[in-house]
Amino acid sequence: MRWPCSHREFYEQRAKEQGLSFSEYIVRVLAEAHGLKLPASGKESDGQLPLTA
């Protein structure tokens, strides 16, 4: 499944408004949607995996 271009543009704009990278925004939204604790920062540290493969 892929995001429609219009969705990506919307997500990128929301991320920019919040001063986040696209990846940081996606992690934040997913965590909030699932009731998970938000990461302490956007930086990788012990216990955090990068979003890229």
C-alpha positions as CSV (number, residue, x, y, z in Angstrom):
1,M,0.0,0.0,0.0
2,R,1.3,3.5,-0.8
3,W,0.2,6.9,0.2
4,P,-1.5,9.1,-2.4
5,C,0.6,12.1,-3.3
6,S,-1.9,14.5,-1.8
7,H,-1.6,12.6,1.5
8,R,2.1,12.9,1.5
9,E,2.0,16.6,0.8
10,F,-0.5,17.0,3.7
11,Y,1.8,15.0,6.1
12,E,4.9,16.9,5.0
13,Q,3.1,20.2,5.6
14,R,2.0,19.1,9.1
15,A,5.5,18.0,9.9
16,K,6.9,21.3,8.8
17,E,4.4,23.2,10.9
18,Q,5.5,21.3,14.0
19,G,9.2,21.7,13.2
20,L,9.6,18.0,12.6
21,S,11.1,15.9,9.8
22,F,8.7,13.8,7.9
23,S,10.0,10.6,9.7
24,E,9.7,12.2,13.1
25,Y,6.2,13.3,12.3
26,I,5.2,9.8,11.2
27,V,6.7,8.2,14.3
28,R,4.9,10.7,16.5
29,V,1.5,10.2,14.9
30,L,1.8,6.4,14.9
31,A,2.8,6.4,18.6
32,E,-0.1,8.7,19.6
33,A,-2.6,6.6,17.5
34,H,-1.6,3.4,19.3
35,G,-1.2,4.9,22.8
36,L,2.5,4.4,22.9
37,K,5.1,6.6,24.7
38,L,6.6,9.2,22.4
39,P,10.4,9.0,21.8
40,A,12.4,11.4,23.9
41,S,13.9,13.0,20.7
42,G,14.3,12.6,17.0
43,K,17.9,11.4,17.5
44,E,18.7,7.7,17.4
45,S,19.9,6.3,20.7
46,D,19.9,2.9,22.4
47,G,16.6,1.2,22.0
48,Q,15.5,3.1,18.9
49,L,15.7,1.8,15.4
50,P,16.1,3.9,12.2
51,L,13.1,4.1,9.9
52,T,15.1,3.2,6.8
53,A,16.0,-0.4,6.0
